[in-house]
């Protein structure tokens, strides 16, 4: 096959829209299947023993259930366990079809839907959790050819970037379910820029950083910062975002506080993403800037942390206390717990929030913080 380049821009828009509309992954997978003459595809978020989410593009749902219930330990998953993120792997190159046909995995999952050939890729991975992409082909279609592999390789960085953006947005999914106006109540600054770098929208937290000699310069003509070296860095991040380069970050000194602000600059593609962020009618938005103050964790309700990450009440209290930057002994005294109990809760919090140390948890709590009403 020859990669259908004419369809690529619309497909890329759909991939980035899926960051905020996860069910669109089903359409993404179906379109990739059509473009590569494949049966269909599936995208899993999973550990070695549990599937946390999955999106099925035209494959058999009964076979998918059999996979999740009985066959997560299978030759394909074992072959992909230590593959680097973004590497496209044709299943026949790592598991010979003759050996595959001798497994119960083949009999229960692959044979009933005539899908013995697979093109696989890890989109994201951390601490035993993987997001895995699979594009399956029938016995008649055979293994993916070189043109199909190249096409998926071209899509791979965009799919991975969309998934990482989805994880960031999921962190305040509870807020999105409440009301779009919540952007005004976020302690995290949010700025939308158009393709000409003009400011389309800045929430209250972002505007507060530009008042009274603050570190930001927000004007209709654009966003900048007081420090010239940092202004050059921000300008470069915005320029790269307009070219579609994955999200970039920078640290920005505050004028009166010792804490550094973190700026995350990321491209936006597709109308759905803008509509899901806020119903402001800004279809020209091209760049999204987050401004995160690590000291800003006041007013964050336990219930929203529990809802977003499935934490228990005790784990949520520990997450908020430890996420404010307090050392573990002080967290223990504040909550009336032993340091060992705090450490036990923290291990569970790290696993559920996909963080690995207290500094990462602090950044996450800052990104979720809400101005108290």
Beta strands, then each sheet from edge to edge (+ up, - down):
strand 1: 40-46
strand 2: 51-57
strand 3: 89-90
strand 4: 117-126
strand 5: 129-137
strand 6: 189-194
strand 7: 199-202
strand 8: 216-219
strand 9: 222-225
strand 10: 248-253
strand 11: 260-267
strand 12: 285-293
sheet 1: 2+ 1- 5+ 4- 3+
sheet 2: 7+ 6- 12+ 11- 10+
sheet 3: 8+ 9-
end
